[in-house]
Amino acid sequence: MSEMPDTSLSTTTAIILADPDREEAQQACSQIERILLDLKVSFTKQSPEDSALAWTGAKPDVAIVIGGDGTMISQTRRLVDHGIPMIGINCGRLGFLAPFSPETFEIHASSVLSENRKLEHRMMLQIQVQRSDGSETITRRAMNDGIITAGSPFRMIQMSTAMDGQQGPPLSGDGLVVATPTGSTGHSASTGGPIVDPRVEAIIVTPIAAQSLAFRPFALEGGSTLEVMLTQVNEGTSLVLDGQKRVQLHEHDRVRFARYSQPMGFVNCPGHPFWRILHDKLGWAAPPRGRDDTMSTP
């Protein structure tokens, strides 16, 4: 007779991060609270918009983040330095980074809060902007990507590159997407970059509307560094982090991309591997639609 898997709870405390002004998030929050109470897991609640994480007593074993992909991304930047893994509960439109619904969380709660839960560690980016005059160095983190975008008045910009200290090719175009494997399904994929399993450690570099047809997307080993110097910019040229934070860029500024020192832990939904989520939510490798599959007009 085979042994049953160990489902003894290793999670005794949790922090719930749910938007207090979003009705769907608060409804889901009530469901999650009930589940945690049934499992005798203590918890605190906090808004994702609060300036700092706070709890009383021991550090939470897990953060339960309720919202859409934007909420998931912003909370990784808050949680990573605390070493708190995240369970994502989707209340948004797509929910690519939030594999659980309140219903699937209830089904799998005992296992994902147990000692044998599957935890996936994903790399993040550390991005530094060094001003050309040496006046300051701005350091930020990103879960998905850092995008150098031409900006208004939308003339082509010019950049030089270096990989691991070695001179790379120049780039003229509308910008550059530098993504993690987690971010490879976002802006990077939309600009022609490859989709990469998030368990891989790599830095994915994808040009935006490059003048040279020979400048193709490529991937660097996760421990590599990429440095980009802006040699010709527009008034609106900037660095956009995870689609949420913006840093103005000036001529001869340098932007350095590297792996962040700490990975972010994600708790997976059992039976929902990356490629299945990619197919179900983004339609990856879906066959062409037939006549009867077309969208009906309202």
N, C-alpha and C positions, 0 to 999 in steps of 0.2 A: 504494500500500500504506500503510495507516494505521500510525502509530507506536504502539508499546506504551506504556502509562502508566509513568511513572518510579516504580519501587518501591525505589530505593536507600534504605537505612536511614538515617534521621536520628536514630533512637534508638540510643544506644550504652550507656546506663546506665538501670537501672530499680530501683525499690524495690518489693518485694512485701509487702503488708500482709495477713496471713492469721491467723486465730484458731488458736493452737497447740493449743487444747483441743478443737477441733471436727474430728472425723474427716473429714467431707466436705470441709472447707476444706483440710486437709492433703493429702488425695488429689489435689484440684485443684491445690494448690500444686506437688506433684511433677510433674504434667503441664506446668504453666506453666514450671517450671524447665527441663525438658527442651527445650521449644520455644525458650526464650531461649538456651540453650546452643547449640542447632543454628544459631541465627541470629547467634551470637557477640555477644550482648548481655550485658554484665556486670550483676550485680544484687546487692542486699543484701536481707535479709529482716528483718521486724520485726513484732511483735504490734500489732494495732490498739489494744490496751489500754495500750501503753507511754506514759509521760507526755509524751514529746517525740520528734519525728522525729530520726533520727540516721543519718548516712552518712559514709563516708570519701571524700575526693577531691571530684570535681565533683558539683554538684547533679544528682540523677536527672532524666532527660528525661521520665519518666512514672512514675506510681504505678499498680501493678496491685493492685486491692483485691479480695479474695476473701471472699465472705460474702453476707448478705442485704441488704435495703434499709436496715435499721438500721445496719449496718456502713458502707454507702456514705455515708449521711447524716452519721454521726459523723466519718468521715474527710475529708469536704469541709471541715469546720470546721478541721481540722488542716492541710490541704494548701493552702488558698486563698492564704494569705499568702506561701507559698513559690513560687507561680506554677507548681505542678506539676500537669499535667492527669491525669485519672484514667481508667483502663480498669476497668470493673466486671465481675467474673466471678461469676455467680450461683451460690450454694450455699444459698440460702434457699428460702422457700416461693414467693414471688411474683417477686421479682427485677425489679421495675419499673424501678429505676435501674441495674440491672446487665444490659446487653443481651447480654453474651456468656456462653456456656457454655464449659467448657474445650475442647470440640470445635469450636465456631464460632470461638473465638480461634485455634485451630491453623490453621483454614482461611484466616482473614483476617490472620494475624499479620504477614506481610510487608507488606501494604498499610497496616494500622493503625499500624505502627511506622515507616512511610516518610514522606518529605517531603510526600506528597500525601494524607495521612490527613485525614479530615474531623473537625475539632475544633469543638465547640459550646460557646460561652461562655454561661453561665447566671447570672443575677443572684442575689445573696443578700441577706438583710436584715441591717441593723444595728439592734439594739433596745436602747434605753436606758430604765432605770427610775430616775426621779428621786424620791427620798424627799420626802414632804411637809414634813418639818422641815429639809430641806437637808443632812442628815447624810451622805448618800452618793449617788453616781450609779453604777449598775451597767450595764455595757455588755457585750452579748453579740451573737453572730452566729447566724443560722439559715439553713439551706439550704431547708427546706420552709416552716415557718410558726412564728409566735408566737401562742399561744392564751391569751387571758384567760378563765379559767374560774371560775365562781361558787364551786365547792367547798362543803364541809360548812359548815353544815347545809342547803345547797342551796336557800336562799331566793334570790329574784331579786335581782340586783345592778343598780346604776345607774351610768352613765358619761356623761361629756360628751366631745365630739369636736371636733377642729380639723384642717382640711386646709390645708397650706401657710400656717399662721398665721391662717387665716380660720375663724371659728366654724362648726361643723357641727351636725348634729342630735344631741340626746341619745338615749341607748339604755338601755332597761330590758329585761333578759332574763337568760339563763343564761351569757352571755359573748360573746366576739367572736373570730373566726378571721381573722388577717391573714397572707396567704400569698403566696409567690412563684408565678410560673407553674409552676415545677417542683413546688411543693407543692399546686397547684390540684387535683390528682387524689387528694389525701389527705383529711384531715379537712374541708377546705373544701368539696370535692365532696359529702361525706357530709352536710353541713349545708345543701346547696342552692346552693352556689357554682358558678360556671362553670368549665369545663375550658379552660385556656389553653395554647396552644403554648409550650413552654419557651423558645423563641427570642425570644419577646416580652418586653419589659421593662415590667412592670406590678406594682402592689401590689393584691392582691385582698382585699376586705374583706367578710366574711360574718358576719352576726349568728347567735348560737345561741339559738333559741327566743325571738326578740324579742317583747315584749308587743305592739308595734305591727305589724300586718300590712303596713303601708306601708313598713317599713324593709326594703328588699330588698338583696341583695348588689350590690356595685358595684366597679369597678376604677379605681384612680388611675394616672396616668402614672408610669413607673418612677422619675423624678427627684423625685417629690412626697414630702411627709412627712405622716404621720398621727400626731396626738397624742391620747391618750386619758387623761382624768382620772377616777379612781375616786371617785365621790361617795357611794356606799353599797356596802359589801362584807360578806362573811361572814368567819368566822374562817379558813376554808380557801381563800379566794380567792387565786389565784396565776396567774403567767405560766408557761406550759409551752413550752419551745423544742424544736422538732423531736420532740416526744414523749419527750425524753430528759433535759432539764435543767429544773429548776423554781426559780422565784423567788417567794417569798411577797410578796403585795401587801397594802397597807394603805390605809385611807381617805385620800383626797386625794393619793395617789401619782400620778405622771404616767408614762405609758409612751409612748415615741416610737419610731415605726417609719419607717425610711428605707432606701434602697438602700445596700448595703455598697459600699465604694470599689473592691473587686476582685471581678470575676466568677470563677466556678469553671469550669474547662475539663473537658469530658467528651469522650472519644473514642467516636464512634458506631460501631455495627456496620453495615457496608455492607449495603444492602438491607433495613434495618429502621428505617424512618422512625417518627416519634412516633405517628402515627395508626394505624399497623399494630400497634405495641406496645400502644397503648391498646385496640385491638380484641381482640388475641390474649390479653392478660393480664388486662384488666379487663372484657372482654365489651362494650365500647362499641358502641352501635348494632346489637347482635346482634338478630336477629328473634325473635319469641316462639317458645317451644318447642312442638313438636307432641306428639302423644300418645306417639310412639315415642322422643322425646328426653328424657323425664322420667328422673330419677335412679332407679336400681334400689335397692330396699331390701336391706340385707344379710341 
